[in-house]
Amino acid sequence: MKKRYFFLIAIVVVAAYALISDRRLGGGADPQKTDPGFAEVAGRQVRVKYVSKDWIYPAFGLAFLDTAEVRSDLNPRVKRFVRAHELYHLGDSAKWGGWIGREIRANVACGLVDPTGLTLTIFASLNRRLLFYWDRFKRGW
């Protein structure tokens, strides 16, 4: 019985933190409309581009050299989180864990700042995958 209460309290604390974070970050403002197209990462200026879904699908964003690309069709909260995630990649110099370690570091670091964005990004990713699997199920393969 005590474990249930602990789990419930943990969910309430995370939800409260997400709500406070959401208010602090300005709710659902679309970063694409206010983004100057550049950001400073680790002392250097990098470019931020919002690209069509066709350009980078199935990814939500890509980071390479001095450019972060984010899909323009995403929900504004997801778009903001993906932007932060890709900018984190451009400044990440750690080598442990390979690509899985890079993804873990970017998700944890950005998720602590924007837990609502992380949660919505996870749901958006799951939704895409679930639709893919549903389509495969319907086709019979």
Secondary structure, 3 states (H helix, E strand, C coil): CHHHHHHHHHHHHHHHHHHHHHHHCCCCCCHHHHCCCEEEECCEEEEEEEECHHHHCCCCEEEECCEEEEECCCCHHHHHHHHHHHHHHHHCCCCCCHHHHHHHHHHHHHHHHCHHHHHHHHHHHHHHHHHHHHHHHHHCC
